[in-house]
Amino acid sequence: MARGGWLGTTAIGNLMAGLIWKFQGTLELWRFFLILMVMCMVSAAFIFMILKRLERPSEA
């Protein structure tokens, strides 16, 4: 299950990187990096939201 989760998140990350790359030539540089920064903040917020659930298996 953990290996499937790892591969799934890697696939989603690669897909998102490919989608963002389409904007690289069309947007101004500061807007392109703003999109990347917002995506990082959203993923960090998601990880912090589920942090207790992630730590639960290691408590046993």
CHARMM-style PDB file with segment names, atoms N, HN, CA, C and O in Angstrom:
ATOM      1  N   MET     1       0.820  -1.182   0.000  1.00  0.00      PROA
ATOM      2  CA  MET     1       0.000   0.000   0.000  1.00  0.00      PROA
ATOM      3  C   MET     1       0.875   1.261   0.000  1.00  0.00      PROA
ATOM      4  O   MET     1       0.589   2.228  -0.706  1.00  0.00      PROA
ATOM      5  N   ALA     2       1.927   1.233   0.791  1.00  0.00      PROA
ATOM      6  HN  ALA     2       2.159   0.447   1.365  1.00  0.00      PROA
ATOM      7  CA  ALA     2       2.801   2.402   0.866  1.00  0.00      PROA
ATOM      8  C   ALA     2       3.520   2.622  -0.465  1.00  0.00      PROA
ATOM      9  O   ALA     2       3.698   3.761  -0.897  1.00  0.00      PROA
ATOM     10  N   ARG     3       3.924   1.556  -1.097  1.00  0.00      PROA
ATOM     11  HN  ARG     3       3.780   0.631  -0.745  1.00  0.00      PROA
ATOM     12  CA  ARG     3       4.613   1.678  -2.379  1.00  0.00      PROA
ATOM     13  C   ARG     3       3.663   2.251  -3.437  1.00  0.00      PROA
ATOM     14  O   ARG     3       4.075   3.067  -4.262  1.00  0.00      PROA
ATOM     15  N   GLY     4       2.422   1.837  -3.416  1.00  0.00      PROA
ATOM     16  HN  GLY     4       2.088   1.174  -2.746  1.00  0.00      PROA
ATOM     17  CA  GLY     4       1.433   2.375  -4.349  1.00  0.00      PROA
ATOM     18  C   GLY     4       1.184   3.851  -4.105  1.00  0.00      PROA
ATOM     19  O   GLY     4       1.047   4.625  -5.053  1.00  0.00      PROA
ATOM     20  N   GLY     5       1.125   4.251  -2.829  1.00  0.00      PROA
ATOM     21  HN  GLY     5       1.236   3.623  -2.060  1.00  0.00      PROA
ATOM     22  CA  GLY     5       0.960   5.666  -2.505  1.00  0.00      PROA
ATOM     23  C   GLY     5       2.143   6.488  -2.965  1.00  0.00      PROA
ATOM     24  O   GLY     5       1.985   7.594  -3.481  1.00  0.00      PROA
ATOM     25  N   TRP     6       3.329   5.940  -2.774  1.00  0.00      PROA
ATOM     26  HN  TRP     6       3.457   5.041  -2.355  1.00  0.00      PROA
ATOM     27  CA  TRP     6       4.545   6.638  -3.208  1.00  0.00      PROA
ATOM     28  C   TRP     6       4.546   6.835  -4.726  1.00  0.00      PROA
ATOM     29  O   TRP     6       4.816   7.932  -5.213  1.00  0.00      PROA
ATOM     30  N   LEU     7       4.245   5.776  -5.463  1.00  0.00      PROA
ATOM     31  HN  LEU     7       4.026   4.884  -5.067  1.00  0.00      PROA
ATOM     32  CA  LEU     7       4.236   5.872  -6.923  1.00  0.00      PROA
ATOM     33  C   LEU     7       3.105   6.774  -7.412  1.00  0.00      PROA
ATOM     34  O   LEU     7       3.263   7.499  -8.394  1.00  0.00      PROA
ATOM     35  N   GLY     8       1.975   6.727  -6.729  1.00  0.00      PROA
ATOM     36  HN  GLY     8       1.847   6.139  -5.931  1.00  0.00      PROA
ATOM     37  CA  GLY     8       0.853   7.584  -7.122  1.00  0.00      PROA
ATOM     38  C   GLY     8       1.163   9.060  -6.936  1.00  0.00      PROA
ATOM     39  O   GLY     8       0.858   9.873  -7.808  1.00  0.00      PROA
ATOM     40  N   THR     9       1.767   9.414  -5.804  1.00  0.00      PROA
ATOM     41  HN  THR     9       2.015   8.754  -5.095  1.00  0.00      PROA
ATOM     42  CA  THR     9       2.101  10.815  -5.581  1.00  0.00      PROA
ATOM     43  C   THR     9       3.198  11.283  -6.524  1.00  0.00      PROA
ATOM     44  O   THR     9       3.203  12.443  -6.938  1.00  0.00      PROA
ATOM     45  N   THR    10       4.119  10.405  -6.866  1.00  0.00      PROA
ATOM     46  HN  THR    10       4.115   9.463  -6.530  1.00  0.00      PROA
ATOM     47  CA  THR    10       5.151  10.761  -7.841  1.00  0.00      PROA
ATOM     48  C   THR    10       4.522  11.010  -9.212  1.00  0.00      PROA
ATOM     49  O   THR    10       4.905  11.942  -9.918  1.00  0.00      PROA
ATOM     50  N   ALA    11       3.564  10.179  -9.578  1.00  0.00      PROA
ATOM     51  HN  ALA    11       3.252   9.421  -9.005  1.00  0.00      PROA
ATOM     52  CA  ALA    11       2.888  10.360 -10.862  1.00  0.00      PROA
ATOM     53  C   ALA    11       2.112  11.671 -10.894  1.00  0.00      PROA
ATOM     54  O   ALA    11       2.134  12.382 -11.898  1.00  0.00      PROA
ATOM     55  N   ILE    12       1.431  11.992  -9.809  1.00  0.00      PROA
ATOM     56  HN  ILE    12       1.413  11.414  -8.992  1.00  0.00      PROA
ATOM     57  CA  ILE    12       0.678  13.249  -9.750  1.00  0.00      PROA
ATOM     58  C   ILE    12       1.626  14.439  -9.810  1.00  0.00      PROA
ATOM     59  O   ILE    12       1.334  15.429 -10.482  1.00  0.00      PROA
ATOM     60  N   GLY    13       2.745  14.354  -9.124  1.00  0.00      PROA
ATOM     61  HN  GLY    13       2.982  13.551  -8.578  1.00  0.00      PROA
ATOM     62  CA  GLY    13       3.732  15.437  -9.170  1.00  0.00      PROA
ATOM     63  C   GLY    13       4.295  15.638 -10.551  1.00  0.00      PROA
ATOM     64  O   GLY    13       4.470  16.775 -10.989  1.00  0.00      PROA
ATOM     65  N   ASN    14       4.583  14.559 -11.245  1.00  0.00      PROA
ATOM     66  HN  ASN    14       4.441  13.635 -10.888  1.00  0.00      PROA
ATOM     67  CA  ASN    14       5.098  14.669 -12.614  1.00  0.00      PROA
ATOM     68  C   ASN    14       4.044  15.234 -13.567  1.00  0.00      PROA
ATOM     69  O   ASN    14       4.366  16.007 -14.469  1.00  0.00      PROA
ATOM     70  N   LEU    15       2.796  14.848 -13.363  1.00  0.00      PROA
ATOM     71  HN  LEU    15       2.535  14.220 -12.631  1.00  0.00      PROA
ATOM     72  CA  LEU    15       1.710  15.383 -14.185  1.00  0.00      PROA
ATOM     73  C   LEU    15       1.569  16.885 -13.964  1.00  0.00      PROA
ATOM     74  O   LEU    15       1.425  17.646 -14.921  1.00  0.00      PROA
ATOM     75  N   MET    16       1.609  17.309 -12.710  1.00  0.00      PROA
ATOM     76  HN  MET    16       1.726  16.691 -11.932  1.00  0.00      PROA
ATOM     77  CA  MET    16       1.488  18.740 -12.407  1.00  0.00      PROA
ATOM     78  C   MET    16       2.673  19.522 -12.967  1.00  0.00      PROA
ATOM     79  O   MET    16       2.496  20.640 -13.451  1.00  0.00      PROA
ATOM     80  N   ALA    17       3.860  18.961 -12.912  1.00  0.00      PROA
ATOM     81  HN  ALA    17       4.003  18.053 -12.519  1.00  0.00      PROA
ATOM     82  CA  ALA    17       5.031  19.629 -13.473  1.00  0.00      PROA
ATOM     83  C   ALA    17       4.879  19.798 -14.981  1.00  0.00      PROA
ATOM     84  O   ALA    17       5.255  20.833 -15.530  1.00  0.00      PROA
ATOM     85  N   GLY    18       4.339  18.805 -15.640  1.00  0.00      PROA
ATOM     86  HN  GLY    18       4.034  17.964 -15.194  1.00  0.00      PROA
ATOM     87  CA  GLY    18       4.108  18.907 -17.081  1.00  0.00      PROA
ATOM     88  C   GLY    18       3.054  19.938 -17.421  1.00  0.00      PROA
ATOM     89  O   GLY    18       3.181  20.652 -18.416  1.00  0.00      PROA
ATOM     90  N   LEU    19       2.003  20.025 -16.600  1.00  0.00      PROA
ATOM     91  HN  LEU    19       1.899  19.444 -15.792  1.00  0.00      PROA
ATOM     92  CA  LEU    19       0.968  21.022 -16.849  1.00  0.00      PROA
ATOM     93  C   LEU    19       1.482  22.433 -16.618  1.00  0.00      PROA
ATOM     94  O   LEU    19       1.132  23.349 -17.362  1.00  0.00      PROA
ATOM     95  N   ILE    20       2.299  22.616 -15.610  1.00  0.00      PROA
ATOM     96  HN  ILE    20       2.583  21.872 -15.006  1.00  0.00      PROA
ATOM     97  CA  ILE    20       2.850  23.936 -15.315  1.00  0.00      PROA
ATOM     98  C   ILE    20       3.838  24.350 -16.409  1.00  0.00      PROA
ATOM     99  O   ILE    20       3.932  25.534 -16.732  1.00  0.00      PROA
ATOM    100  N   TRP    21       4.563  23.409 -16.973  1.00  0.00      PROA
ATOM    101  HN  TRP    21       4.486  22.448 -16.711  1.00  0.00      PROA
ATOM    102  CA  TRP    21       5.570  23.744 -17.977  1.00  0.00      PROA
ATOM    103  C   TRP    21       4.931  24.393 -19.210  1.00  0.00      PROA
ATOM    104  O   TRP    21       5.591  25.155 -19.917  1.00  0.00      PROA
ATOM    105  N   LYS    22       3.658  24.099 -19.474  1.00  0.00      PROA
ATOM    106  HN  LYS    22       3.122  23.480 -18.900  1.00  0.00      PROA
ATOM    107  CA  LYS    22       2.978  24.707 -20.614  1.00  0.00      PROA
ATOM    108  C   LYS    22       2.909  26.228 -20.477  1.00  0.00      PROA
ATOM    109  O   LYS    22       2.904  26.942 -21.480  1.00  0.00      PROA
ATOM    110  N   PHE    23       2.856  26.722 -19.245  1.00  0.00      PROA
ATOM    111  HN  PHE    23       2.860  26.142 -18.430  1.00  0.00      PROA
ATOM    112  CA  PHE    23       2.754  28.153 -19.005  1.00  0.00      PROA
ATOM    113  C   PHE    23       4.105  28.856 -19.019  1.00  0.00      PROA
ATOM    114  O   PHE    23       4.151  30.085 -18.967  1.00  0.00      PROA
ATOM    115  N   GLN    24       5.177  28.129 -19.085  1.00  0.00      PROA
ATOM    116  HN  GLN    24       5.140  27.131 -19.127  1.00  0.00      PROA
ATOM    117  CA  GLN    24       6.517  28.703 -18.935  1.00  0.00      PROA
ATOM    118  C   GLN    24       6.807  29.761 -19.981  1.00  0.00      PROA
ATOM    119  O   GLN    24       7.396  30.789 -19.647  1.00  0.00      PROA
ATOM    120  N   GLY    25       6.430  29.563 -21.199  1.00  0.00      PROA
ATOM    121  HN  GLY    25       5.951  28.728 -21.470  1.00  0.00      PROA
ATOM    122  CA  GLY    25       6.737  30.514 -22.247  1.00  0.00      PROA
ATOM    123  C   GLY    25       5.703  31.612 -22.417  1.00  0.00      PROA
ATOM    124  O   GLY    25       5.994  32.645 -23.020  1.00  0.00      PROA
ATOM    125  N   THR    26       4.497  31.407 -21.896  1.00  0.00      PROA
ATOM    126  HN  THR    26       4.260  30.568 -21.407  1.00  0.00      PROA
ATOM    127  CA  THR    26       3.419  32.356 -22.128  1.00  0.00      PROA
ATOM    128  C   THR    26       3.274  33.379 -21.009  1.00  0.00      PROA
ATOM    129  O   THR    26       2.780  34.480 -21.255  1.00  0.00      PROA
ATOM    130  N   LEU    27       3.683  33.054 -19.802  1.00  0.00      PROA
ATOM    131  HN  LEU    27       4.083  32.160 -19.602  1.00  0.00      PROA
ATOM    132  CA  LEU    27       3.537  33.965 -18.667  1.00  0.00      PROA
ATOM    133  C   LEU    27       4.822  34.724 -18.407  1.00  0.00      PROA
ATOM    134  O   LEU    27       5.910  34.307 -18.803  1.00  0.00      PROA
ATOM    135  N   GLU    28       4.665  35.853 -17.728  1.00  0.00      PROA
ATOM    136  HN  GLU    28       3.781  36.192 -17.406  1.00  0.00      PROA
ATOM    137  CA  GLU    28       5.843  36.556 -17.251  1.00  0.00      PROA
ATOM    138  C   GLU    28       6.515  35.691 -16.191  1.00  0.00      PROA
ATOM    139  O   GLU    28       5.871  34.853 -15.560  1.00  0.00      PROA
ATOM    140  N   LEU    29       7.796  35.899 -16.005  1.00  0.00      PROA
ATOM    141  HN  LEU    29       8.320  36.579 -16.517  1.00  0.00      PROA
ATOM    142  CA  LEU    29       8.566  35.037 -15.110  1.00  0.00      PROA
ATOM    143  C   LEU    29       8.058  35.094 -13.676  1.00  0.00      PROA
ATOM    144  O   LEU    29       7.990  34.061 -13.009  1.00  0.00      PROA
ATOM    145  N   TRP    30       7.701  36.270 -13.191  1.00  0.00      PROA
ATOM    146  HN  TRP    30       7.756  37.109 -13.732  1.00  0.00      PROA
ATOM    147  CA  TRP    30       7.243  36.381 -11.807  1.00  0.00      PROA
ATOM    148  C   TRP    30       5.907  35.681 -11.617  1.00  0.00      PROA
ATOM    149  O   TRP    30       5.653  35.145 -10.539  1.00  0.00      PROA
ATOM    150  N   ARG    31       5.036  35.668 -12.639  1.00  0.00      PROA
ATOM    151  HN  ARG    31       5.243  36.104 -13.515  1.00  0.00      PROA
ATOM    152  CA  ARG    31       3.756  34.960 -12.522  1.00  0.00      PROA
ATOM    153  C   ARG    31       3.966  33.447 -12.542  1.00  0.00      PROA
ATOM    154  O   ARG    31       3.286  32.702 -11.836  1.00  0.00      PROA
ATOM    155  N   PHE    32       4.911  33.015 -13.357  1.00  0.00      PROA
ATOM    156  HN  PHE    32       5.463  33.620 -13.930  1.00  0.00      PROA
ATOM    157  CA  PHE    32       5.212  31.583 -13.424  1.00  0.00      PROA
ATOM    158  C   PHE    32       5.688  31.082 -12.061  1.00  0.00      PROA
ATOM    159  O   PHE    32       5.227  30.046 -11.584  1.00  0.00      PROA
ATOM    160  N   PHE    33       6.611  31.816 -11.434  1.00  0.00      PROA
ATOM    161  HN  PHE    33       6.986  32.658 -11.821  1.00  0.00      PROA
ATOM    162  CA  PHE    33       7.104  31.397 -10.131  1.00  0.00      PROA
ATOM    163  C   PHE    33       6.073  31.601  -9.033  1.00  0.00      PROA
ATOM    164  O   PHE    33       6.108  30.900  -8.022  1.00  0.00      PROA
ATOM    165  N   LEU    34       5.161  32.539  -9.208  1.00  0.00      PROA
ATOM    166  HN  LEU    34       5.132  33.109 -10.029  1.00  0.00      PROA
ATOM    167  CA  LEU    34       4.067  32.710  -8.256  1.00  0.00      PROA
ATOM    168  C   LEU    34       3.162  31.481  -8.258  1.00  0.00      PROA
ATOM    169  O   LEU    34       2.724  31.030  -7.200  1.00  0.00      PROA
ATOM    170  N   ILE    35       2.884  30.945  -9.431  1.00  0.00      PROA
ATOM    171  HN  ILE    35       3.240  31.312 -10.291  1.00  0.00      PROA
ATOM    172  CA  ILE    35       2.078  29.725  -9.523  1.00  0.00      PROA
ATOM    173  C   ILE    35       2.782  28.578  -8.808  1.00  0.00      PROA
ATOM    174  O   ILE    35       2.148  27.825  -8.069  1.00  0.00      PROA
ATOM    175  N   LEU    36       4.085  28.440  -9.021  1.00  0.00      PROA
ATOM    176  HN  LEU    36       4.601  29.051  -9.621  1.00  0.00      PROA
ATOM    177  CA  LEU    36       4.837  27.377  -8.354  1.00  0.00      PROA
ATOM    178  C   LEU    36       4.823  27.558  -6.842  1.00  0.00      PROA
ATOM    179  O   LEU    36       4.676  26.585  -6.103  1.00  0.00      PROA
ATOM    180  N   MET    37       4.974  28.791  -6.378  1.00  0.00      PROA
ATOM    181  HN  MET    37       5.094  29.581  -6.979  1.00  0.00      PROA
ATOM    182  CA  MET    37       4.980  29.061  -4.945  1.00  0.00      PROA
ATOM    183  C   MET    37       3.618  28.756  -4.319  1.00  0.00      PROA
ATOM    184  O   MET    37       3.550  28.183  -3.232  1.00  0.00      PROA
ATOM    185  N   VAL    38       2.548  29.130  -4.992  1.00  0.00      PROA
ATOM    186  HN  VAL    38       2.603  29.596  -5.876  1.00  0.00      PROA
ATOM    187  CA  VAL    38       1.209  28.850  -4.471  1.00  0.00      PROA
ATOM    188  C   VAL    38       0.971  27.350  -4.402  1.00  0.00      PROA
ATOM    189  O   VAL    38       0.386  26.857  -3.437  1.00  0.00      PROA
ATOM    190  N   MET    39       1.418  26.625  -5.412  1.00  0.00      PROA
ATOM    191  HN  MET    39       1.893  27.025  -6.195  1.00  0.00      PROA
ATOM    192  CA  MET    39       1.247  25.170  -5.375  1.00  0.00      PROA
ATOM    193  C   MET    39       2.017  24.545  -4.218  1.00  0.00      PROA
ATOM    194  O   MET    39       1.528  23.610  -3.584  1.00  0.00      PROA
ATOM    195  N   CYS    40       3.210  25.049  -3.939  1.00  0.00      PROA
ATOM    196  HN  CYS    40       3.607  25.809  -4.454  1.00  0.00      PROA
ATOM    197  CA  CYS    40       3.992  24.548  -2.801  1.00  0.00      PROA
ATOM    198  C   CYS    40       3.300  24.853  -1.485  1.00  0.00      PROA
ATOM    199  O   CYS    40       3.286  24.018  -0.581  1.00  0.00      PROA
ATOM    200  N   MET    41       2.724  26.043  -1.373  1.00  0.00      PROA
ATOM    201  HN  MET    41       2.735  26.721  -2.107  1.00  0.00      PROA
ATOM    202  CA  MET    41       2.018  26.416  -0.138  1.00  0.00      PROA
ATOM    203  C   MET    41       0.779  25.551   0.071  1.00  0.00      PROA
ATOM    204  O   MET    41       0.487  25.142   1.195  1.00  0.00      PROA
ATOM    205  N   VAL    42       0.056  25.275  -1.000  1.00  0.00      PROA
ATOM    206  HN  VAL    42       0.293  25.607  -1.913  1.00  0.00      PROA
ATOM    207  CA  VAL    42      -1.139  24.437  -0.893  1.00  0.00      PROA
ATOM    208  C   VAL    42      -0.758  23.020  -0.484  1.00  0.00      PROA
ATOM    209  O   VAL    42      -1.421  22.420   0.363  1.00  0.00      PROA
ATOM    210  N   SER    43       0.299  22.483  -1.073  1.00  0.00      PROA
ATOM    211  HN  SER    43       0.838  22.970  -1.760  1.00  0.00      PROA
ATOM    212  CA  SER    43       0.707  21.123  -0.701  1.00  0.00      PROA
ATOM    213  C   SER    43       1.234  21.075   0.729  1.00  0.00      PROA
ATOM    214  O   SER    43       1.014  20.087   1.428  1.00  0.00      PROA
ATOM    215  N   ALA    44       1.931  22.130   1.181  1.00  0.00      PROA
ATOM    216  HN  ALA    44       2.110  22.933   0.613  1.00  0.00      PROA
ATOM    217  CA  ALA    44       2.399  22.173   2.566  1.00  0.00      PROA
ATOM    218  C   ALA    44       1.226  22.250   3.525  1.00  0.00      PROA
ATOM    219  O   ALA    44       1.236  21.589   4.563  1.00  0.00      PROA
ATOM    220  N   ALA    45       0.210  23.045   3.196  1.00  0.00      PROA
ATOM    221  HN  ALA    45       0.201  23.581   2.352  1.00  0.00      PROA
ATOM    222  CA  ALA    45      -0.983  23.134   4.046  1.00  0.00      PROA
ATOM    223  C   ALA    45      -1.686  21.786   4.132  1.00  0.00      PROA
ATOM    224  O   ALA    45      -2.152  21.396   5.202  1.00  0.00      PROA
ATOM    225  N   PHE    46      -1.766  21.074   3.013  1.00  0.00      PROA
ATOM    226  HN  PHE    46      -1.388  21.392   2.143  1.00  0.00      PROA
ATOM    227  CA  PHE    46      -2.393  19.751   3.015  1.00  0.00      PROA
ATOM    228  C   PHE    46      -1.626  18.778   3.897  1.00  0.00      PROA
ATOM    229  O   PHE    46      -2.230  18.013   4.649  1.00  0.00      PROA
ATOM    230  N   ILE    47      -0.310  18.800   3.813  1.00  0.00      PROA
ATOM    231  HN  ILE    47       0.181  19.421   3.202  1.00  0.00      PROA
ATOM    232  CA  ILE    47       0.500  17.898   4.635  1.00  0.00      PROA
ATOM    233  C   ILE    47       0.324  18.208   6.118  1.00  0.00      PROA
ATOM    234  O   ILE    47       0.204  17.295   6.935  1.00  0.00      PROA
ATOM    235  N   PHE    48       0.308  19.507   6.470  1.00  0.00      PROA
ATOM    236  HN  PHE    48       0.405  20.248   5.806  1.00  0.00      PROA
ATOM    237  CA  PHE    48       0.111  19.868   7.868  1.00  0.00      PROA
ATOM    238  C   PHE    48      -1.286  19.502   8.357  1.00  0.00      PROA
ATOM    239  O   PHE    48      -1.464  19.201   9.537  1.00  0.00      PROA
ATOM    240  N   MET    49      -2.280  19.521   7.469  1.00  0.00      PROA
ATOM    241  HN  MET    49      -2.136  19.766   6.510  1.00  0.00      PROA
ATOM    242  CA  MET    49      -3.632  19.133   7.860  1.00  0.00      PROA
ATOM    243  C   MET    49      -3.715  17.652   8.201  1.00  0.00      PROA
ATOM    244  O   MET    49      -4.457  17.271   9.106  1.00  0.00      PROA
ATOM    245  N   ILE    50      -2.974  16.819   7.499  1.00  0.00      PROA
ATOM    246  HN  ILE    50      -2.371  17.128   6.764  1.00  0.00      PROA
ATOM    247  CA  ILE    50      -3.058  15.377   7.744  1.00  0.00      PROA
ATOM    248  C   ILE    50      -1.870  14.858   8.557  1.00  0.00      PROA
ATOM    249  O   ILE    50      -1.634  13.651   8.601  1.00  0.00      PROA
ATOM    250  N   LEU    51      -1.130  15.747   9.193  1.00  0.00      PROA
ATOM    251  HN  LEU    51      -1.322  16.728   9.158  1.00  0.00      PROA
ATOM    252  CA  LEU    51       0.082  15.354   9.916  1.00  0.00      PROA
ATOM    253  C   LEU    51      -0.224  14.383  11.050  1.00  0.00      PROA
ATOM    254  O   LEU    51       0.506  13.409  11.232  1.00  0.00      PROA
ATOM    255  N   LYS    52      -1.275  14.624  11.808  1.00  0.00      PROA
ATOM    256  HN  LYS    52      -1.868  15.416  11.660  1.00  0.00      PROA
ATOM    257  CA  LYS    52      -1.630  13.712  12.907  1.00  0.00      PROA
ATOM    258  C   LYS    52      -1.949  12.321  12.378  1.00  0.00      PROA
ATOM    259  O   LYS    52      -1.565  11.317  12.978  1.00  0.00      PROA
ATOM    260  N   ARG    53      -2.645  12.269  11.265  1.00  0.00      PROA
ATOM    261  HN  ARG    53      -2.957  13.085  10.777  1.00  0.00      PROA
ATOM    262  CA  ARG    53      -2.985  10.970  10.683  1.00  0.00      PROA
ATOM    263  C   ARG    53      -1.735  10.247  10.190  1.00  0.00      PROA
ATOM    264  O   ARG    53      -1.657   9.020  10.252  1.00  0.00      PROA
ATOM    265  N   LEU    54      -0.762  11.008   9.703  1.00  0.00      PROA
ATOM    266  HN  LEU    54      -0.826  12.004   9.653  1.00  0.00      PROA
ATOM    267  CA  LEU    54       0.479  10.391   9.231  1.00  0.00      PROA
ATOM    268  C   LEU    54       1.341   9.900  10.390  1.00  0.00      PROA
ATOM    269  O   LEU    54       2.057   8.909  10.253  1.00  0.00      PROA
ATOM    270  N   GLU    55       1.276  10.585  11.527  1.00  0.00      PROA
ATOM    271  HN  GLU    55       0.694  11.391  11.638  1.00  0.00      PROA
ATOM    272  CA  GLU    55       2.086  10.198  12.679  1.00  0.00      PROA
ATOM    273  C   GLU    55       1.479   9.040  13.465  1.00  0.00      PROA
ATOM    274  O   GLU    55       2.193   8.373  14.215  1.00  0.00      PROA
ATOM    275  N   ARG    56       0.203   8.790  13.316  1.00  0.00      PROA
ATOM    276  HN  ARG    56      -0.376   9.331  12.707  1.00  0.00      PROA
ATOM    277  CA  ARG    56      -0.492   7.758  14.088  1.00  0.00      PROA
ATOM    278  C   ARG    56       0.133   6.369  13.947  1.00  0.00      PROA
ATOM    279  O   ARG    56       0.301   5.712  14.974  1.00  0.00      PROA
ATOM    280  N   PRO    57       0.488   5.871  12.769  1.00  0.00      PROA
ATOM    281  CA  PRO    57       1.071   4.529  12.683  1.00  0.00      PROA
ATOM    282  C   PRO    57       2.433   4.406  13.385  1.00  0.00      PROA
ATOM    283  O   PRO    57       2.799   3.311  13.813  1.00  0.00      PROA
ATOM    284  N   SER    58       3.178   5.492  13.508  1.00  0.00      PROA
ATOM    285  HN  SER    58       2.880   6.382  13.160  1.00  0.00      PROA
ATOM    286  CA  SER    58       4.481   5.399  14.127  1.00  0.00      PROA
ATOM    287  C   SER    58       4.417   5.424  15.654  1.00  0.00      PROA
ATOM    288  O   SER    58       5.424   5.173  16.317  1.00  0.00      PROA
ATOM    289  N   GLU    59       3.245   5.723  16.220  1.00  0.00      PROA
ATOM    290  HN  GLU    59       2.427   5.927  15.682  1.00  0.00      PROA
ATOM    291  CA  GLU    59       3.094   5.759  17.677  1.00  0.00      PROA
ATOM    292  C   GLU    59       2.996   4.361  18.270  1.00  0.00      PROA
ATOM    293  O   GLU    59       3.329   4.170  19.440  1.00  0.00      PROA
ATOM    294  N   ALA    60       2.563   3.414  17.521  1.00  0.00      PROA
ATOM    295  HN  ALA    60       2.292   3.569  16.570  1.00  0.00      PROA
ATOM    296  CA  ALA    60       2.328   2.066  18.056  1.00  0.00      PROA
ATOM    297  C   ALA    60       3.594   1.322  18.367  1.00  0.00      PROA
ATOM    298  OT1 ALA    60       3.543   0.179  18.822  1.00  0.00      PROA
TER     299      ALA     60
END
